[in-house]
Amino acid sequence: MWDYSRLKGRTREAGLRQEDVGSAIGLTPTTYSLKLNCKAEFKQREIERICKVLNIPFAEIPDYFFTPMV
């Protein structure tokens, strides 16, 4: 399982809600929530789109999407 707490924090810092990010990348709020709660996996294209929406440098993708849950 992956820890998405940093991604959630970045969303809040950007003044957005999870629903806003999900909608911006073409996902329903439910689907985006499932992915953030490790019930479904993010696709590569979704990760790229989230990075663009939240201004996350591609070099930092592992920090936001591939940090193991402790």
The first five atom37 places (N, CA, C, CB, O) and aatype in JSON, in Angstrom:
{
  "aatype": [12, 17, 3, 18, 15, 1, 10, 11, 7, 1, 16, 1, 6, 0, 7, 10, 1, 5, 6, 3, 19, 7, 15, 0, 9, 7, 10, 16, 14, 16, 16, 18, 15, 10, 11, 10, 2, 4, 11, 0, 6, 13, 11, 5, 1, 6, 9, 6, 1, 9, 4, 11, 19, 10, 2, 9, 14, 13, 0, 6, 9, 14, 3, 18, 13, 13, 16, 14, 12, 19],
  "atom_mask": [
    [1, 1, 1, 1, 1],
    [1, 1, 1, 1, 1],
    [1, 1, 1, 1, 1],
    [1, 1, 1, 1, 1],
    [1, 1, 1, 1, 1],
    [1, 1, 1, 1, 1],
    [1, 1, 1, 1, 1],
    [1, 1, 1, 1, 1],
    [1, 1, 1, 0, 1],
    [1, 1, 1, 1, 1],
    [1, 1, 1, 1, 1],
    [1, 1, 1, 1, 1],
    [1, 1, 1, 1, 1],
    [1, 1, 1, 1, 1],
    [1, 1, 1, 0, 1],
    [1, 1, 1, 1, 1],
    [1, 1, 1, 1, 1],
    [1, 1, 1, 1, 1],
    [1, 1, 1, 1, 1],
    [1, 1, 1, 1, 1],
    [1, 1, 1, 1, 1],
    [1, 1, 1, 0, 1],
    [1, 1, 1, 1, 1],
    [1, 1, 1, 1, 1],
    [1, 1, 1, 1, 1],
    [1, 1, 1, 0, 1],
    [1, 1, 1, 1, 1],
    [1, 1, 1, 1, 1],
    [1, 1, 1, 1, 1],
    [1, 1, 1, 1, 1],
    [1, 1, 1, 1, 1],
    [1, 1, 1, 1, 1],
    [1, 1, 1, 1, 1],
    [1, 1, 1, 1, 1],
    [1, 1, 1, 1, 1],
    [1, 1, 1, 1, 1],
    [1, 1, 1, 1, 1],
    [1, 1, 1, 1, 1],
    [1, 1, 1, 1, 1],
    [1, 1, 1, 1, 1],
    [1, 1, 1, 1, 1],
    [1, 1, 1, 1, 1],
    [1, 1, 1, 1, 1],
    [1, 1, 1, 1, 1],
    [1, 1, 1, 1, 1],
    [1, 1, 1, 1, 1],
    [1, 1, 1, 1, 1],
    [1, 1, 1, 1, 1],
    [1, 1, 1, 1, 1],
    [1, 1, 1, 1, 1],
    [1, 1, 1, 1, 1],
    [1, 1, 1, 1, 1],
    [1, 1, 1, 1, 1],
    [1, 1, 1, 1, 1],
    [1, 1, 1, 1, 1],
    [1, 1, 1, 1, 1],
    [1, 1, 1, 1, 1],
    [1, 1, 1, 1, 1],
    [1, 1, 1, 1, 1],
    [1, 1, 1, 1, 1],
    [1, 1, 1, 1, 1],
    [1, 1, 1, 1, 1],
    [1, 1, 1, 1, 1],
    [1, 1, 1, 1, 1],
    [1, 1, 1, 1, 1],
    [1, 1, 1, 1, 1],
    [1, 1, 1, 1, 1],
    [1, 1, 1, 1, 1],
    [1, 1, 1, 1, 1],
    [1, 1, 1, 1, 1]
  ],
  "atom_positions": [
    [[0.84, -1.18, 0.0], [0.0, 0.0, 0.0], [0.88, 1.25, 0.0], [-0.95, 0.0, 1.22], [1.97, 1.26, 0.58]],
    [[0.38, 2.28, -0.66], [1.13, 3.53, -0.76], [0.54, 4.59, 0.16], [1.15, 4.03, -2.2], [-0.67, 4.62, 0.42]],
    [[1.41, 5.45, 0.65], [1.02, 6.55, 1.53], [0.81, 7.81, 0.69], [2.1, 6.8, 2.64], [1.76, 8.37, 0.15]],
    [[-0.44, 8.23, 0.57], [-0.75, 9.42, -0.24], [-0.95, 10.68, 0.6], [-2.0, 9.16, -1.07], [-1.53, 11.65, 0.12]],
    [[-0.47, 10.68, 1.85], [-0.67, 11.84, 2.71], [0.01, 13.09, 2.15], [-0.14, 11.54, 4.11], [-0.52, 14.19, 2.28]],
    [[1.17, 12.93, 1.54], [1.85, 14.09, 0.96], [1.04, 14.64, -0.22], [3.29, 13.71, 0.5], [0.95, 15.86, -0.4]],
    [[0.47, 13.77, -1.01], [-0.37, 14.19, -2.14], [-1.61, 14.93, -1.63], [-0.78, 12.98, -2.99], [-2.0, 15.95, -2.19]],
    [[-2.22, 14.41, -0.58], [-3.39, 15.07, 0.0], [-3.01, 16.44, 0.55], [-4.0, 14.19, 1.11], [-3.78, 17.4, 0.41]],
    [[-1.84, 16.54, 1.17], [-1.37, 17.82, 1.69], [-1.12, 18.83, 0.58], [0.0, 0.0, 0.0], [-1.46, 20.0, 0.71]],
    [[-0.54, 18.36, -0.51], [-0.29, 19.24, -1.66], [-1.6, 19.76, -2.23], [0.51, 18.49, -2.76], [-1.69, 20.91, -2.66]],
    [[-2.62, 18.92, -2.23], [-3.94, 19.31, -2.71], [-4.49, 20.45, -1.85], [-4.9, 18.1, -2.69], [-4.98, 21.45, -2.38]],
    [[-4.39, 20.31, -0.54], [-4.87, 21.36, 0.38], [-4.05, 22.65, 0.2], [-4.78, 20.88, 1.84], [-4.62, 23.74, 0.2]],
    [[-2.73, 22.52, 0.06], [-1.87, 23.68, -0.13], [-2.25, 24.46, -1.39], [-0.4, 23.25, -0.21], [-2.13, 25.68, -1.44]],
    [[-2.71, 23.74, -2.4], [-3.11, 24.36, -3.66], [-4.49, 24.99, -3.56], [-3.09, 23.34, -4.79], [-4.96, 25.61, -4.51]],
    [[-5.15, 24.83, -2.41], [-6.49, 25.39, -2.21], [-7.56, 24.61, -2.93], [0.0, 0.0, 0.0], [-8.62, 25.14, -3.26]],
    [[-7.28, 23.32, -3.19], [-8.22, 22.47, -3.92], [-8.76, 21.38, -3.0], [-7.55, 21.85, -5.16], [-8.18, 21.08, -1.95]],
    [[-9.87, 20.81, -3.42], [-10.44, 19.65, -2.75], [-10.1, 18.42, -3.58], [-11.99, 19.79, -2.56], [-9.74, 18.53, -4.75]],
    [[-10.2, 17.25, -2.97], [-9.96, 16.02, -3.71], [-10.87, 15.93, -4.93], [-10.16, 14.79, -2.81], [-10.46, 15.48, -5.99]],
    [[-12.12, 16.38, -4.76], [-13.07, 16.35, -5.87], [-12.61, 17.22, -7.03], [-14.45, 16.81, -5.39], [-12.81, 16.88, -8.2]],
    [[-11.97, 18.35, -6.7], [-11.48, 19.26, -7.74], [-10.38, 18.59, -8.57], [-10.94, 20.55, -7.11], [-10.38, 18.68, -9.8]],
    [[-9.46, 17.93, -7.89], [-8.35, 17.27, -8.59], [-8.89, 16.12, -9.43], [-7.28, 16.76, -7.59], [-8.53, 15.96, -10.6]],
    [[-9.75, 15.31, -8.83], [-10.33, 14.19, -9.57], [-11.04, 14.65, -10.82], [0.0, 0.0, 0.0], [-10.86, 14.07, -11.89]],
    [[-11.84, 15.68, -10.69], [-12.57, 16.23, -11.83], [-11.62, 16.76, -12.9], [-13.52, 17.33, -11.38], [-11.85, 16.57, -14.09]],
    [[-10.55, 17.44, -12.46], [-9.59, 18.02, -13.41], [-8.87, 16.97, -14.24], [-8.57, 18.86, -12.66], [-8.4, 17.25, -15.34]],
    [[-8.77, 15.75, -13.7], [-8.08, 14.7, -14.46], [-9.05, 13.7, -15.07], [-7.1, 13.98, -13.56], [-8.64, 12.7, -15.65]],
    [[-10.35, 13.97, -14.94], [-11.35, 13.14, -15.61], [-11.87, 11.97, -14.8], [0.0, 0.0, 0.0], [-12.39, 11.01, -15.37]],
    [[-11.75, 12.03, -13.46], [-12.26, 10.96, -12.61], [-13.44, 11.46, -11.79], [-11.16, 10.42, -11.69], [-13.54, 12.64, -11.47]],
    [[-14.33, 10.55, -11.46], [-15.42, 10.91, -10.55], [-14.84, 11.05, -9.15], [-16.57, 9.84, -10.59], [-13.77, 10.5, -8.87]],
    [[-15.52, 11.78, -8.27], [-15.03, 11.89, -6.89], [-14.87, 10.52, -6.22], [-15.98, 12.75, -6.07], [-13.92, 10.3, -5.46]],
    [[-15.78, 9.61, -6.5], [-15.71, 8.28, -5.91], [-14.47, 7.52, -6.38], [-16.96, 7.48, -6.25], [-13.76, 6.91, -5.57]],
    [[-14.2, 7.56, -7.67], [-13.04, 6.85, -8.22], [-11.75, 7.44, -7.68], [-13.05, 6.92, -9.75], [-10.84, 6.69, -7.32]],
    [[-11.65, 8.76, -7.62], [-10.44, 9.39, -7.1], [-10.25, 9.03, -5.63], [-10.52, 10.93, -7.28], [-9.13, 8.76, -5.2]],
    [[-11.32, 9.01, -4.87], [-11.25, 8.64, -3.45], [-10.78, 7.19, -3.29], [-12.61, 8.82, -2.78], [-9.95, 6.9, -2.42]],
    [[-11.29, 6.3, -4.12], [-10.85, 4.9, -4.07], [-9.35, 4.79, -4.3], [-11.6, 4.06, -5.11], [-8.67, 4.0, -3.64]],
    [[-8.84, 5.57, -5.22], [-7.4, 5.52, -5.52], [-6.58, 6.08, -4.36], [-7.1, 6.31, -6.8], [-5.54, 5.53, -4.01]],
    [[-7.05, 7.17, -3.76], [-6.33, 7.76, -2.62], [-6.37, 6.86, -1.39], [-6.92, 9.12, -2.28], [-5.51, 6.96, -0.51]],
    [[-7.35, 5.98, -1.32], [-7.49, 5.07, -0.19], [-7.0, 3.66, -0.51], [-8.93, 5.02, 0.26], [-7.34, 2.69, 0.18]],
    [[-6.19, 3.55, -1.57], [-5.54, 2.29, -1.96], [-6.52, 1.16, -2.28], [-4.63, 1.83, -0.86], [-6.19, -0.01, -2.12]],
    [[-7.72, 1.52, -2.74], [-8.7, 0.52, -3.16], [-8.64, 0.3, -4.66], [-10.11, 0.94, -2.73], [-9.24, -0.64, -5.19]],
    [[-7.92, 1.18, -5.35], [-7.69, 1.08, -6.79], [-6.34, 1.75, -7.06], [-8.86, 1.76, -7.64], [-5.88, 2.57, -6.27]],
    [[-5.71, 1.39, -8.18], [-4.39, 1.94, -8.49], [-4.49, 3.11, -9.46], [-3.5, 0.85, -9.08], [-5.35, 3.14, -10.34]],
    [[-3.58, 4.07, -9.28], [-3.46, 5.17, -10.23], [-2.81, 4.65, -11.51], [-2.65, 6.34, -9.63], [-1.88, 3.84, -11.45]],
    [[-3.29, 5.11, -12.65], [-2.66, 4.81, -13.92], [-1.59, 5.86, -14.19], [-3.72, 4.76, -15.08], [-1.64, 6.96, -13.64]],
    [[-0.64, 5.51, -15.02], [0.46, 6.43, -15.32], [-0.05, 7.77, -15.83], [1.4, 5.81, -16.34], [0.43, 8.82, -15.39]],
    [[-0.99, 7.75, -16.72], [-1.53, 8.99, -17.28], [-2.21, 9.85, -16.21], [-2.53, 8.68, -18.41], [-2.12, 11.07, -16.24]],
    [[-2.88, 9.21, -15.26], [-3.52, 9.95, -14.17], [-2.47, 10.63, -13.29], [-4.39, 9.0, -13.31], [-2.64, 11.78, -12.88]],
    [[-1.39, 9.91, -13.02], [-0.29, 10.5, -12.22], [0.28, 11.72, -12.94], [0.82, 9.45, -11.97], [0.52, 12.75, -12.31]],
    [[0.49, 11.61, -14.24], [1.01, 12.74, -15.01], [0.06, 13.94, -14.94], [1.24, 12.33, -16.47], [0.51, 15.07, -14.78]],
    [[-1.22, 13.69, -15.06], [-2.21, 14.77, -15.03], [-2.29, 15.42, -13.64], [-3.6, 14.25, -15.42], [-2.39, 16.64, -13.53]],
    [[-2.23, 14.6, -12.6], [-2.24, 15.14, -11.24], [-1.02, 16.04, -11.03], [-2.26, 13.99, -10.19], [-1.13, 17.12, -10.43]],
    [[0.12, 15.61, -11.51], [1.33, 16.41, -11.37], [1.18, 17.77, -12.05], [2.53, 15.67, -11.96], [1.65, 18.78, -11.54]],
    [[0.54, 17.79, -13.18], [0.32, 19.06, -13.87], [-0.65, 19.95, -13.1], [-0.21, 18.81, -15.29], [-0.42, 21.15, -12.97]],
    [[-1.74, 19.38, -12.59], [-2.73, 20.14, -11.85], [-2.14, 20.72, -10.57], [-3.94, 19.26, -11.52], [-2.42, 21.87, -10.21]],
    [[-1.31, 19.94, -9.88], [-0.76, 20.36, -8.58], [0.67, 20.9, -8.68], [-0.79, 19.2, -7.62], [1.3, 21.17, -7.66]],
    [[1.16, 21.06, -9.89], [2.53, 21.56, -10.11], [3.58, 20.75, -9.35], [2.61, 23.02, -9.69], [4.45, 21.3, -8.68]],
    [[3.47, 19.45, -9.47], [4.45, 18.55, -8.86], [5.47, 18.2, -9.94], [3.76, 17.24, -8.28], [5.11, 17.67, -10.99]],
    [[6.75, 18.49, -9.7], [7.77, 18.12, -10.69], [7.8, 16.61, -10.88], [9.17, 18.64, -10.25], [7.66, 15.84, -9.93]],
    [[7.99, 16.18, -12.12], [8.01, 14.75, -12.41], [9.08, 14.02, -11.59], [8.24, 14.51, -13.89], [8.9, 12.85, -11.26]],
    [[10.17, 14.69, -11.27], [11.24, 14.08, -10.47], [10.77, 13.74, -9.06], [12.45, 15.01, -10.4], [11.39, 12.91, -8.38]],
    [[9.68, 14.37, -8.6], [9.17, 14.12, -7.25], [8.02, 13.12, -7.22], [8.72, 15.43, -6.63], [7.43, 12.9, -6.16]],
    [[7.7, 12.51, -8.34], [6.61, 11.53, -8.4], [6.77, 10.43, -7.34], [6.54, 10.9, -9.79], [5.79, 10.09, -6.67]],
    [[7.96, 9.86, -7.17], [8.08, 8.8, -6.14], [7.7, 9.28, -4.73], [9.5, 8.27, -6.12], [7.14, 8.51, -3.95]],
    [[7.99, 10.53, -4.42], [7.67, 11.06, -3.09], [6.16, 11.15, -2.85], [8.29, 12.44, -2.91], [5.7, 10.98, -1.73]],
    [[5.41, 11.4, -3.9], [3.97, 11.6, -3.78], [3.16, 10.33, -4.05], [3.53, 12.67, -4.73], [2.06, 10.17, -3.51]],
    [[3.69, 9.43, -4.87], [2.89, 8.29, -5.3], [3.45, 6.91, -4.91], [2.74, 8.34, -6.77], [2.73, 5.92, -4.97]],
    [[4.71, 6.84, -4.52], [5.31, 5.53, -4.27], [6.05, 5.45, -2.94], [6.26, 5.19, -5.39], [7.07, 4.77, -2.82]],
    [[5.53, 6.15, -1.93], [6.07, 6.04, -0.58], [5.27, 4.95, 0.13], [6.01, 7.42, 0.2], [4.05, 5.07, 0.25]],
    [[5.93, 3.92, 0.6], [5.19, 2.84, 1.27], [4.51, 3.31, 2.55], [6.12, 1.69, 1.59], [5.03, 4.16, 3.27]],
    [[3.35, 2.75, 2.81], [2.61, 3.01, 4.05], [3.36, 2.34, 5.19], [1.12, 2.49, 3.95], [3.76, 1.18, 5.09]],
    [[3.55, 3.08, 6.26], [4.28, 2.52, 7.41], [3.31, 2.18, 8.52], [5.34, 3.51, 7.93], [3.73, 1.7, 9.57]]
  ]
}
